[in-house]
Amino acid sequence: MIGLGPVLYATIATDRPDDSIRAWCRHLDLLESGRHRVDPALAAACGERAIEGRSATWLANLLGECWLQVLDVPDAAAIEPFRRYGWMALEVSVQDPDQLAQRLRDSSFDIIGEPANLEVSDAIRAMQAVGPAGEVLYLTQIKAEVPPFELPRARCPVDRLFIPVMLTDDRELSLAGYQSLADQEGLRFDTRITVINRAHGLDIDHRHAVATLQLRGQCLIEIDQLAGQAAPPAGTLPSGIAWVAFAVEQLPPGSEPYTIAQGPYAGCRAAFARGHAGEIYELIVRPDDRP
């Protein structure tokens, strides 16, 4: 059993790393927690050798938990949100999206969705914004239990990533890959996704095929289906969300393990893979998670 979860961190690629670091620290309360150069083993493992030697900066929440890595990729091409398959958004647990919306109005984050309760439950309130690297953020407050989901309450104003959101051309194929890792069944439903509808000029009430997969540690993966989008480019990481990392009890058979050399997970065994939608993900075995 792989034992997928929790979500550990996300990496943002950008040709302007200092702008991203400054924005996240100034407006979303993250703290710089260390810098290093990408070592050859990681670059080879993720299939992006061009990032070898590039600067990587770790950001932590106010509790000292590192969950965001900002990667300097000089050739990172700009992206248009909601128009590329792969990782589409980072859903982050926050205490007060209404207050954050006021803070972000005069910032380098572009608000694309004002705070509102979600269709699935009035106990979930969220806003959406786009960061300096083109990364889409869902800033979400969990106010009460939302069965059947297991979701976290924020412990500080901006806590951490708990749902990476993916855009795919086939909900079933994308879900199948992660179900096999988590060894459990996902939840399928159709729902309105306002920010996607606005971005594509669809009727505001248009509903999309969506799936969620509950992970350990009160985390999930969300999979949104939309036809006709671009595949992730090969060769150079585009600007935005580069990859997402998950904890596992053990690496799956057939993976190509490497040992992480730097950062908060230094010394851990890990492996990279690509999902159906072209998204890159990393599986990390932490010492405390081993069976």
ChimeraX commands (.cxc) that place a marker at each C-alpha (Angstrom):
marker #1 position 0.00,0.00,0.00 radius 0.5
marker #1 position 1.39,3.41,-1.01 radius 0.5
marker #1 position -0.59,5.46,1.52 radius 0.5
marker #1 position -0.95,8.68,-0.50 radius 0.5
marker #1 position -0.92,11.96,1.43 radius 0.5
marker #1 position -0.72,14.45,2.85 radius 0.5
marker #1 position 0.21,17.04,0.22 radius 0.5
marker #1 position 3.69,18.26,1.19 radius 0.5
marker #1 position 4.51,21.16,-1.09 radius 0.5
marker #1 position 4.16,22.77,-4.51 radius 0.5
marker #1 position 6.84,24.25,-6.75 radius 0.5
marker #1 position 6.26,27.43,-8.74 radius 0.5
marker #1 position 8.48,28.11,-11.76 radius 0.5
marker #1 position 9.09,31.72,-12.74 radius 0.5
marker #1 position 11.57,33.93,-14.56 radius 0.5
marker #1 position 11.07,36.54,-11.83 radius 0.5
marker #1 position 11.57,34.62,-8.59 radius 0.5
marker #1 position 12.26,37.66,-6.44 radius 0.5
marker #1 position 8.92,39.19,-7.44 radius 0.5
marker #1 position 7.08,36.00,-6.45 radius 0.5
marker #1 position 8.93,35.64,-3.16 radius 0.5
marker #1 position 8.30,39.26,-2.25 radius 0.5
marker #1 position 4.60,39.01,-3.11 radius 0.5
marker #1 position 3.97,35.81,-1.14 radius 0.5
marker #1 position 5.85,37.09,1.90 radius 0.5
marker #1 position 4.38,40.60,1.90 radius 0.5
marker #1 position 0.75,39.79,1.11 radius 0.5
marker #1 position 0.23,36.17,2.19 radius 0.5
marker #1 position 2.41,36.03,5.31 radius 0.5
marker #1 position 4.86,33.39,4.10 radius 0.5
marker #1 position 8.45,33.50,5.35 radius 0.5
marker #1 position 11.61,32.73,3.43 radius 0.5
marker #1 position 13.10,29.56,4.89 radius 0.5
marker #1 position 16.22,28.86,2.82 radius 0.5
marker #1 position 17.76,28.87,-0.65 radius 0.5
marker #1 position 19.79,26.32,-2.55 radius 0.5
marker #1 position 20.75,25.28,-6.09 radius 0.5
marker #1 position 18.90,22.45,-7.81 radius 0.5
marker #1 position 21.18,19.43,-7.77 radius 0.5
marker #1 position 21.68,17.11,-10.76 radius 0.5
marker #1 position 19.79,14.20,-9.17 radius 0.5
marker #1 position 16.58,16.18,-8.74 radius 0.5
marker #1 position 16.80,17.73,-12.21 radius 0.5
marker #1 position 17.26,14.29,-13.77 radius 0.5
marker #1 position 14.53,12.70,-11.63 radius 0.5
marker #1 position 11.86,15.22,-12.62 radius 0.5
marker #1 position 12.89,15.09,-16.29 radius 0.5
marker #1 position 13.80,18.78,-16.44 radius 0.5
marker #1 position 17.60,18.86,-16.72 radius 0.5
marker #1 position 17.54,22.54,-17.66 radius 0.5
marker #1 position 16.76,23.45,-14.03 radius 0.5
marker #1 position 20.03,21.97,-12.74 radius 0.5
marker #1 position 21.93,24.65,-10.85 radius 0.5
marker #1 position 18.99,27.05,-10.78 radius 0.5
marker #1 position 18.08,28.80,-7.54 radius 0.5
marker #1 position 15.26,27.37,-5.43 radius 0.5
marker #1 position 13.75,29.22,-2.47 radius 0.5
marker #1 position 11.59,27.62,0.22 radius 0.5
marker #1 position 8.73,29.54,1.81 radius 0.5
marker #1 position 7.04,28.57,5.07 radius 0.5
marker #1 position 3.85,29.57,6.85 radius 0.5
marker #1 position 3.88,31.33,10.22 radius 0.5
marker #1 position 4.07,27.92,11.92 radius 0.5
marker #1 position 7.41,27.28,10.20 radius 0.5
marker #1 position 6.09,24.62,7.82 radius 0.5
marker #1 position 7.66,24.79,4.36 radius 0.5
marker #1 position 5.07,24.12,1.67 radius 0.5
marker #1 position 6.02,26.33,-1.29 radius 0.5
marker #1 position 9.17,26.29,-3.41 radius 0.5
marker #1 position 9.91,29.11,-5.87 radius 0.5
marker #1 position 12.15,27.99,-8.70 radius 0.5
marker #1 position 14.17,30.35,-10.91 radius 0.5
marker #1 position 13.55,29.30,-14.53 radius 0.5
marker #1 position 14.82,32.10,-16.81 radius 0.5
marker #1 position 13.14,30.66,-19.93 radius 0.5
marker #1 position 9.79,30.00,-18.25 radius 0.5
marker #1 position 7.11,31.00,-20.75 radius 0.5
marker #1 position 4.14,33.00,-19.51 radius 0.5
marker #1 position 0.88,31.08,-19.24 radius 0.5
marker #1 position -2.78,31.99,-19.39 radius 0.5
marker #1 position -4.67,30.50,-16.42 radius 0.5
marker #1 position -7.21,27.73,-17.07 radius 0.5
marker #1 position -5.91,26.99,-20.59 radius 0.5
marker #1 position -3.28,24.33,-19.99 radius 0.5
marker #1 position -3.67,20.75,-18.85 radius 0.5
marker #1 position -1.86,19.68,-15.69 radius 0.5
marker #1 position -1.80,21.40,-12.32 radius 0.5
marker #1 position -4.23,24.30,-12.58 radius 0.5
marker #1 position -4.52,25.77,-9.07 radius 0.5
marker #1 position -3.34,25.55,-5.47 radius 0.5
marker #1 position -6.08,25.51,-2.85 radius 0.5
marker #1 position -4.70,26.96,0.38 radius 0.5
marker #1 position -6.31,26.87,3.82 radius 0.5
marker #1 position -6.90,30.39,5.20 radius 0.5
marker #1 position -8.73,31.86,8.17 radius 0.5
marker #1 position -10.50,34.82,6.56 radius 0.5
marker #1 position -10.81,35.13,2.76 radius 0.5
marker #1 position -12.73,38.40,3.08 radius 0.5
marker #1 position -9.86,40.01,4.94 radius 0.5
marker #1 position -7.35,38.59,2.45 radius 0.5
marker #1 position -9.34,40.03,-0.43 radius 0.5
marker #1 position -8.89,43.50,1.05 radius 0.5
marker #1 position -5.14,42.92,1.46 radius 0.5
marker #1 position -4.72,41.67,-2.12 radius 0.5
marker #1 position -6.56,44.52,-3.86 radius 0.5
marker #1 position -3.45,46.70,-4.13 radius 0.5
marker #1 position -0.93,43.90,-4.64 radius 0.5
marker #1 position 0.69,41.93,-7.45 radius 0.5
marker #1 position -2.01,39.26,-7.01 radius 0.5
marker #1 position -4.94,39.63,-9.40 radius 0.5
marker #1 position -8.28,38.81,-7.79 radius 0.5
marker #1 position -10.40,36.75,-10.20 radius 0.5
marker #1 position -13.07,35.61,-7.76 radius 0.5
marker #1 position -14.47,37.56,-4.82 radius 0.5
marker #1 position -15.07,35.72,-1.51 radius 0.5
marker #1 position -18.19,33.56,-1.66 radius 0.5
marker #1 position -19.59,30.38,-0.17 radius 0.5
marker #1 position -19.13,27.34,-2.39 radius 0.5
marker #1 position -22.00,25.58,-4.12 radius 0.5
marker #1 position -21.06,22.31,-2.44 radius 0.5
marker #1 position -21.42,23.75,1.09 radius 0.5
marker #1 position -21.97,27.03,2.93 radius 0.5
marker #1 position -19.30,25.81,5.38 radius 0.5
marker #1 position -16.66,26.50,2.71 radius 0.5
marker #1 position -15.91,30.09,1.77 radius 0.5
marker #1 position -13.25,30.93,-0.82 radius 0.5
marker #1 position -11.79,33.57,-3.09 radius 0.5
marker #1 position -9.56,33.11,-6.14 radius 0.5
marker #1 position -6.51,35.05,-7.28 radius 0.5
marker #1 position -3.62,34.78,-9.75 radius 0.5
marker #1 position -0.06,35.30,-8.52 radius 0.5
marker #1 position 2.93,36.97,-10.20 radius 0.5
marker #1 position 4.03,33.73,-11.91 radius 0.5
marker #1 position 0.54,32.99,-13.25 radius 0.5
marker #1 position -0.21,30.54,-10.43 radius 0.5
marker #1 position -3.93,30.31,-9.64 radius 0.5
marker #1 position -4.82,30.30,-5.94 radius 0.5
marker #1 position -8.01,29.23,-4.23 radius 0.5
marker #1 position -7.85,30.81,-0.76 radius 0.5
marker #1 position -10.33,28.76,1.24 radius 0.5
marker #1 position -11.82,28.92,4.71 radius 0.5
marker #1 position -13.30,25.76,6.21 radius 0.5
marker #1 position -15.86,26.84,8.82 radius 0.5
marker #1 position -17.34,23.46,9.83 radius 0.5
marker #1 position -17.28,19.77,9.01 radius 0.5
marker #1 position -18.19,18.99,5.38 radius 0.5
marker #1 position -18.98,15.25,5.10 radius 0.5
marker #1 position -17.86,13.16,3.30 radius 0.5
marker #1 position -14.75,15.33,2.91 radius 0.5
marker #1 position -12.03,15.53,5.55 radius 0.5
marker #1 position -10.80,19.13,5.42 radius 0.5
marker #1 position -8.49,21.19,7.64 radius 0.5
marker #1 position -9.25,24.32,9.67 radius 0.5
marker #1 position -6.61,27.00,9.15 radius 0.5
marker #1 position -4.22,27.41,12.10 radius 0.5
marker #1 position -2.83,30.77,10.98 radius 0.5
marker #1 position -4.04,33.48,8.54 radius 0.5
marker #1 position -2.53,31.66,5.53 radius 0.5
marker #1 position -1.84,28.07,6.48 radius 0.5
marker #1 position -0.81,25.64,3.72 radius 0.5
marker #1 position -1.72,23.85,0.51 radius 0.5
marker #1 position -4.33,21.15,1.04 radius 0.5
marker #1 position -5.85,20.61,-2.42 radius 0.5
marker #1 position -3.87,20.71,-5.69 radius 0.5
marker #1 position -6.37,21.19,-8.52 radius 0.5
marker #1 position -5.82,19.63,-11.93 radius 0.5
marker #1 position -7.23,20.36,-15.39 radius 0.5
marker #1 position -7.63,17.32,-17.63 radius 0.5
marker #1 position -9.31,16.16,-20.80 radius 0.5
marker #1 position -10.51,12.94,-19.14 radius 0.5
marker #1 position -11.66,12.82,-15.53 radius 0.5
marker #1 position -11.71,9.02,-15.41 radius 0.5
marker #1 position -8.19,8.49,-16.73 radius 0.5
marker #1 position -6.69,11.14,-14.45 radius 0.5
marker #1 position -8.56,9.84,-11.42 radius 0.5
marker #1 position -7.57,6.22,-12.09 radius 0.5
marker #1 position -3.87,6.96,-11.74 radius 0.5
marker #1 position -4.23,8.53,-8.31 radius 0.5
marker #1 position -6.79,5.99,-7.11 radius 0.5
marker #1 position -4.21,3.27,-7.74 radius 0.5
marker #1 position -1.72,5.13,-5.55 radius 0.5
marker #1 position -4.19,5.94,-2.77 radius 0.5
marker #1 position -5.86,2.51,-2.95 radius 0.5
marker #1 position -9.31,4.03,-2.60 radius 0.5
marker #1 position -12.18,5.30,-4.75 radius 0.5
marker #1 position -12.67,8.94,-5.65 radius 0.5
marker #1 position -15.90,10.92,-5.65 radius 0.5
marker #1 position -17.39,12.01,-9.00 radius 0.5
marker #1 position -19.89,14.83,-9.48 radius 0.5
marker #1 position -20.76,17.76,-11.77 radius 0.5
marker #1 position -20.52,21.31,-10.47 radius 0.5
marker #1 position -20.26,24.93,-11.52 radius 0.5
marker #1 position -16.70,26.33,-11.57 radius 0.5
marker #1 position -17.20,30.05,-11.89 radius 0.5
marker #1 position -13.59,31.05,-12.59 radius 0.5
marker #1 position -13.31,28.54,-15.46 radius 0.5
marker #1 position -16.64,29.64,-16.90 radius 0.5
marker #1 position -15.56,33.27,-16.86 radius 0.5
marker #1 position -12.14,32.50,-18.34 radius 0.5
marker #1 position -13.69,30.59,-21.26 radius 0.5
marker #1 position -16.77,32.75,-21.82 radius 0.5
marker #1 position -19.12,29.94,-20.81 radius 0.5
marker #1 position -22.52,30.40,-19.24 radius 0.5
marker #1 position -21.93,31.19,-15.58 radius 0.5
marker #1 position -24.05,28.20,-14.56 radius 0.5
marker #1 position -22.28,25.73,-16.87 radius 0.5
marker #1 position -21.37,22.57,-14.95 radius 0.5
marker #1 position -18.16,20.57,-15.28 radius 0.5
marker #1 position -17.29,16.95,-14.66 radius 0.5
marker #1 position -15.24,16.95,-11.45 radius 0.5
marker #1 position -13.66,14.32,-9.23 radius 0.5
marker #1 position -12.07,14.50,-5.81 radius 0.5
marker #1 position -9.87,11.95,-4.11 radius 0.5
marker #1 position -9.47,12.05,-0.34 radius 0.5
marker #1 position -5.87,11.72,0.81 radius 0.5
marker #1 position -4.33,11.30,4.21 radius 0.5
marker #1 position -3.79,14.37,6.36 radius 0.5
marker #1 position -7.08,16.13,5.50 radius 0.5
marker #1 position -5.93,16.72,1.93 radius 0.5
marker #1 position -7.51,15.99,-1.44 radius 0.5
marker #1 position -6.79,16.05,-5.14 radius 0.5
marker #1 position -9.38,17.81,-7.30 radius 0.5
marker #1 position -9.69,16.90,-10.99 radius 0.5
marker #1 position -11.62,19.22,-13.35 radius 0.5
marker #1 position -12.45,18.10,-16.88 radius 0.5
marker #1 position -12.44,20.56,-19.79 radius 0.5
marker #1 position -12.01,19.79,-23.50 radius 0.5
marker #1 position -9.71,21.49,-25.98 radius 0.5
marker #1 position -6.89,22.84,-23.82 radius 0.5
marker #1 position -3.13,22.86,-24.45 radius 0.5
marker #1 position -0.86,20.06,-23.30 radius 0.5
marker #1 position 2.03,20.95,-20.96 radius 0.5
marker #1 position 5.03,21.98,-23.08 radius 0.5
marker #1 position 8.01,19.65,-23.28 radius 0.5
marker #1 position 11.58,20.67,-22.60 radius 0.5
marker #1 position 11.18,23.79,-20.45 radius 0.5
marker #1 position 8.98,24.34,-17.44 radius 0.5
marker #1 position 6.41,27.05,-18.12 radius 0.5
marker #1 position 5.67,29.74,-15.59 radius 0.5
marker #1 position 3.25,28.71,-12.86 radius 0.5
marker #1 position 2.79,25.43,-10.98 radius 0.5
marker #1 position 5.65,23.10,-11.93 radius 0.5
marker #1 position 4.98,20.10,-9.69 radius 0.5
marker #1 position 3.27,18.97,-6.50 radius 0.5
marker #1 position 4.73,16.60,-3.88 radius 0.5
marker #1 position 2.89,14.03,-1.77 radius 0.5
marker #1 position 3.95,11.90,1.17 radius 0.5
marker #1 position 3.81,8.12,0.73 radius 0.5
marker #1 position 4.60,5.13,2.93 radius 0.5
marker #1 position 6.64,3.53,0.17 radius 0.5
marker #1 position 7.45,4.21,-3.46 radius 0.5
marker #1 position 5.40,2.33,-6.04 radius 0.5
marker #1 position 6.93,-0.60,-7.94 radius 0.5
marker #1 position 8.70,0.48,-11.10 radius 0.5
marker #1 position 9.56,3.97,-9.87 radius 0.5
marker #1 position 13.09,5.36,-10.22 radius 0.5
marker #1 position 14.07,6.51,-6.72 radius 0.5
marker #1 position 16.57,9.20,-5.84 radius 0.5
marker #1 position 17.63,10.75,-2.55 radius 0.5
marker #1 position 16.67,14.37,-1.93 radius 0.5
marker #1 position 19.84,16.34,-1.24 radius 0.5
marker #1 position 18.54,19.73,-0.09 radius 0.5
marker #1 position 15.64,21.53,1.50 radius 0.5
marker #1 position 13.20,20.41,4.21 radius 0.5
marker #1 position 13.05,16.83,2.88 radius 0.5
marker #1 position 16.81,16.30,2.52 radius 0.5
marker #1 position 17.76,12.66,3.02 radius 0.5
marker #1 position 14.34,11.28,2.06 radius 0.5
marker #1 position 13.83,8.81,-0.75 radius 0.5
marker #1 position 11.59,10.10,-3.53 radius 0.5
marker #1 position 10.51,9.58,-7.13 radius 0.5
marker #1 position 8.89,11.70,-9.81 radius 0.5
marker #1 position 6.13,10.69,-12.23 radius 0.5
marker #1 position 3.74,12.23,-14.74 radius 0.5
marker #1 position -0.02,11.83,-14.67 radius 0.5
marker #1 position -2.46,11.50,-17.56 radius 0.5
marker #1 position -2.83,15.28,-18.00 radius 0.5
marker #1 position 0.95,15.73,-18.18 radius 0.5
marker #1 position 1.22,16.98,-14.61 radius 0.5
marker #1 position 4.46,16.29,-12.74 radius 0.5
marker #1 position 4.23,14.95,-9.22 radius 0.5
marker #1 position 6.74,13.80,-6.65 radius 0.5
marker #1 position 6.27,11.02,-4.09 radius 0.5
marker #1 position 8.36,11.37,-0.91 radius 0.5
marker #1 position 8.92,8.74,1.79 radius 0.5
marker #1 position 9.41,10.53,5.09 radius 0.5
marker #1 position 10.98,8.49,7.93 radius 0.5
marker #1 position 7.87,8.79,10.11 radius 0.5
marker #1 position 5.60,7.57,7.30 radius 0.5
marker #1 position 7.31,4.24,6.71 radius 0.5
marker #1 position 5.16,1.21,7.60 radius 0.5
marker link #1:1,2 radius 0.2
marker link #1:2,3 radius 0.2
marker link #1:3,4 radius 0.2
marker link #1:4,5 radius 0.2
marker link #1:5,6 radius 0.2
marker link #1:6,7 radius 0.2
marker link #1:7,8 radius 0.2
marker link #1:8,9 radius 0.2
marker link #1:9,10 radius 0.2
marker link #1:10,11 radius 0.2
marker link #1:11,12 radius 0.2
marker link #1:12,13 radius 0.2
marker link #1:13,14 radius 0.2
marker link #1:14,15 radius 0.2
marker link #1:15,16 radius 0.2
marker link #1:16,17 radius 0.2
marker link #1:17,18 radius 0.2
marker link #1:18,19 radius 0.2
marker link #1:19,20 radius 0.2
marker link #1:20,21 radius 0.2
marker link #1:21,22 radius 0.2
marker link #1:22,23 radius 0.2
marker link #1:23,24 radius 0.2
marker link #1:24,25 radius 0.2
marker link #1:25,26 radius 0.2
marker link #1:26,27 radius 0.2
marker link #1:27,28 radius 0.2
marker link #1:28,29 radius 0.2
marker link #1:29,30 radius 0.2
marker link #1:30,31 radius 0.2
marker link #1:31,32 radius 0.2
marker link #1:32,33 radius 0.2
marker link #1:33,34 radius 0.2
marker link #1:34,35 radius 0.2
marker link #1:35,36 radius 0.2
marker link #1:36,37 radius 0.2
marker link #1:37,38 radius 0.2
marker link #1:38,39 radius 0.2
marker link #1:39,40 radius 0.2
marker link #1:40,41 radius 0.2
marker link #1:41,42 radius 0.2
marker link #1:42,43 radius 0.2
marker link #1:43,44 radius 0.2
marker link #1:44,45 radius 0.2
marker link #1:45,46 radius 0.2
marker link #1:46,47 radius 0.2
marker link #1:47,48 radius 0.2
marker link #1:48,49 radius 0.2
marker link #1:49,50 radius 0.2
marker link #1:50,51 radius 0.2
marker link #1:51,52 radius 0.2
marker link #1:52,53 radius 0.2
marker link #1:53,54 radius 0.2
marker link #1:54,55 radius 0.2
marker link #1:55,56 radius 0.2
marker link #1:56,57 radius 0.2
marker link #1:57,58 radius 0.2
marker link #1:58,59 radius 0.2
marker link #1:59,60 radius 0.2
marker link #1:60,61 radius 0.2
marker link #1:61,62 radius 0.2
marker link #1:62,63 radius 0.2
marker link #1:63,64 radius 0.2
marker link #1:64,65 radius 0.2
marker link #1:65,66 radius 0.2
marker link #1:66,67 radius 0.2
marker link #1:67,68 radius 0.2
marker link #1:68,69 radius 0.2
marker link #1:69,70 radius 0.2
marker link #1:70,71 radius 0.2
marker link #1:71,72 radius 0.2
marker link #1:72,73 radius 0.2
marker link #1:73,74 radius 0.2
marker link #1:74,75 radius 0.2
marker link #1:75,76 radius 0.2
marker link #1:76,77 radius 0.2
marker link #1:77,78 radius 0.2
marker link #1:78,79 radius 0.2
marker link #1:79,80 radius 0.2
marker link #1:80,81 radius 0.2
marker link #1:81,82 radius 0.2
marker link #1:82,83 radius 0.2
marker link #1:83,84 radius 0.2
marker link #1:84,85 radius 0.2
marker link #1:85,86 radius 0.2
marker link #1:86,87 radius 0.2
marker link #1:87,88 radius 0.2
marker link #1:88,89 radius 0.2
marker link #1:89,90 radius 0.2
marker link #1:90,91 radius 0.2
marker link #1:91,92 radius 0.2
marker link #1:92,93 radius 0.2
marker link #1:93,94 radius 0.2
marker link #1:94,95 radius 0.2
marker link #1:95,96 radius 0.2
marker link #1:96,97 radius 0.2
marker link #1:97,98 radius 0.2
marker link #1:98,99 radius 0.2
marker link #1:99,100 radius 0.2
marker link #1:100,101 radius 0.2
marker link #1:101,102 radius 0.2
marker link #1:102,103 radius 0.2
marker link #1:103,104 radius 0.2
marker link #1:104,105 radius 0.2
marker link #1:105,106 radius 0.2
marker link #1:106,107 radius 0.2
marker link #1:107,108 radius 0.2
marker link #1:108,109 radius 0.2
marker link #1:109,110 radius 0.2
marker link #1:110,111 radius 0.2
marker link #1:111,112 radius 0.2
marker link #1:112,113 radius 0.2
marker link #1:113,114 radius 0.2
marker link #1:114,115 radius 0.2
marker link #1:115,116 radius 0.2
marker link #1:116,117 radius 0.2
marker link #1:117,118 radius 0.2
marker link #1:118,119 radius 0.2
marker link #1:119,120 radius 0.2
marker link #1:120,121 radius 0.2
marker link #1:121,122 radius 0.2
marker link #1:122,123 radius 0.2
marker link #1:123,124 radius 0.2
marker link #1:124,125 radius 0.2
marker link #1:125,126 radius 0.2
marker link #1:126,127 radius 0.2
marker link #1:127,128 radius 0.2
marker link #1:128,129 radius 0.2
marker link #1:129,130 radius 0.2
marker link #1:130,131 radius 0.2
marker link #1:131,132 radius 0.2
marker link #1:132,133 radius 0.2
marker link #1:133,134 radius 0.2
marker link #1:134,135 radius 0.2
marker link #1:135,136 radius 0.2
marker link #1:136,137 radius 0.2
marker link #1:137,138 radius 0.2
marker link #1:138,139 radius 0.2
marker link #1:139,140 radius 0.2
marker link #1:140,141 radius 0.2
marker link #1:141,142 radius 0.2
marker link #1:142,143 radius 0.2
marker link #1:143,144 radius 0.2
marker link #1:144,145 radius 0.2
marker link #1:145,146 radius 0.2
marker link #1:146,147 radius 0.2
marker link #1:147,148 radius 0.2
marker link #1:148,149 radius 0.2
marker link #1:149,150 radius 0.2
marker link #1:150,151 radius 0.2
marker link #1:151,152 radius 0.2
marker link #1:152,153 radius 0.2
marker link #1:153,154 radius 0.2
marker link #1:154,155 radius 0.2
marker link #1:155,156 radius 0.2
marker link #1:156,157 radius 0.2
marker link #1:157,158 radius 0.2
marker link #1:158,159 radius 0.2
marker link #1:159,160 radius 0.2
marker link #1:160,161 radius 0.2
marker link #1:161,162 radius 0.2
marker link #1:162,163 radius 0.2
marker link #1:163,164 radius 0.2
marker link #1:164,165 radius 0.2
marker link #1:165,166 radius 0.2
marker link #1:166,167 radius 0.2
marker link #1:167,168 radius 0.2
marker link #1:168,169 radius 0.2
marker link #1:169,170 radius 0.2
marker link #1:170,171 radius 0.2
marker link #1:171,172 radius 0.2
marker link #1:172,173 radius 0.2
marker link #1:173,174 radius 0.2
marker link #1:174,175 radius 0.2
marker link #1:175,176 radius 0.2
marker link #1:176,177 radius 0.2
marker link #1:177,178 radius 0.2
marker link #1:178,179 radius 0.2
marker link #1:179,180 radius 0.2
marker link #1:180,181 radius 0.2
marker link #1:181,182 radius 0.2
marker link #1:182,183 radius 0.2
marker link #1:183,184 radius 0.2
marker link #1:184,185 radius 0.2
marker link #1:185,186 radius 0.2
marker link #1:186,187 radius 0.2
marker link #1:187,188 radius 0.2
marker link #1:188,189 radius 0.2
marker link #1:189,190 radius 0.2
marker link #1:190,191 radius 0.2
marker link #1:191,192 radius 0.2
marker link #1:192,193 radius 0.2
marker link #1:193,194 radius 0.2
marker link #1:194,195 radius 0.2
marker link #1:195,196 radius 0.2
marker link #1:196,197 radius 0.2
marker link #1:197,198 radius 0.2
marker link #1:198,199 radius 0.2
marker link #1:199,200 radius 0.2
marker link #1:200,201 radius 0.2
marker link #1:201,202 radius 0.2
marker link #1:202,203 radius 0.2
marker link #1:203,204 radius 0.2
marker link #1:204,205 radius 0.2
marker link #1:205,206 radius 0.2
marker link #1:206,207 radius 0.2
marker link #1:207,208 radius 0.2
marker link #1:208,209 radius 0.2
marker link #1:209,210 radius 0.2
marker link #1:210,211 radius 0.2
marker link #1:211,212 radius 0.2
marker link #1:212,213 radius 0.2
marker link #1:213,214 radius 0.2
marker link #1:214,215 radius 0.2
marker link #1:215,216 radius 0.2
marker link #1:216,217 radius 0.2
marker link #1:217,218 radius 0.2
marker link #1:218,219 radius 0.2
marker link #1:219,220 radius 0.2
marker link #1:220,221 radius 0.2
marker link #1:221,222 radius 0.2
marker link #1:222,223 radius 0.2
marker link #1:223,224 radius 0.2
marker link #1:224,225 radius 0.2
marker link #1:225,226 radius 0.2
marker link #1:226,227 radius 0.2
marker link #1:227,228 radius 0.2
marker link #1:228,229 radius 0.2
marker link #1:229,230 radius 0.2
marker link #1:230,231 radius 0.2
marker link #1:231,232 radius 0.2
marker link #1:232,233 radius 0.2
marker link #1:233,234 radius 0.2
marker link #1:234,235 radius 0.2
marker link #1:235,236 radius 0.2
marker link #1:236,237 radius 0.2
marker link #1:237,238 radius 0.2
marker link #1:238,239 radius 0.2
marker link #1:239,240 radius 0.2
marker link #1:240,241 radius 0.2
marker link #1:241,242 radius 0.2
marker link #1:242,243 radius 0.2
marker link #1:243,244 radius 0.2
marker link #1:244,245 radius 0.2
marker link #1:245,246 radius 0.2
marker link #1:246,247 radius 0.2
marker link #1:247,248 radius 0.2
marker link #1:248,249 radius 0.2
marker link #1:249,250 radius 0.2
marker link #1:250,251 radius 0.2
marker link #1:251,252 radius 0.2
marker link #1:252,253 radius 0.2
marker link #1:253,254 radius 0.2
marker link #1:254,255 radius 0.2
marker link #1:255,256 radius 0.2
marker link #1:256,257 radius 0.2
marker link #1:257,258 radius 0.2
marker link #1:258,259 radius 0.2
marker link #1:259,260 radius 0.2
marker link #1:260,261 radius 0.2
marker link #1:261,262 radius 0.2
marker link #1:262,263 radius 0.2
marker link #1:263,264 radius 0.2
marker link #1:264,265 radius 0.2
marker link #1:265,266 radius 0.2
marker link #1:266,267 radius 0.2
marker link #1:267,268 radius 0.2
marker link #1:268,269 radius 0.2
marker link #1:269,270 radius 0.2
marker link #1:270,271 radius 0.2
marker link #1:271,272 radius 0.2
marker link #1:272,273 radius 0.2
marker link #1:273,274 radius 0.2
marker link #1:274,275 radius 0.2
marker link #1:275,276 radius 0.2
marker link #1:276,277 radius 0.2
marker link #1:277,278 radius 0.2
marker link #1:278,279 radius 0.2
marker link #1:279,280 radius 0.2
marker link #1:280,281 radius 0.2
marker link #1:281,282 radius 0.2
marker link #1:282,283 radius 0.2
marker link #1:283,284 radius 0.2
marker link #1:284,285 radius 0.2
marker link #1:285,286 radius 0.2
marker link #1:286,287 radius 0.2
marker link #1:287,288 radius 0.2
marker link #1:288,289 radius 0.2
marker link #1:289,290 radius 0.2
marker link #1:290,291 radius 0.2
view
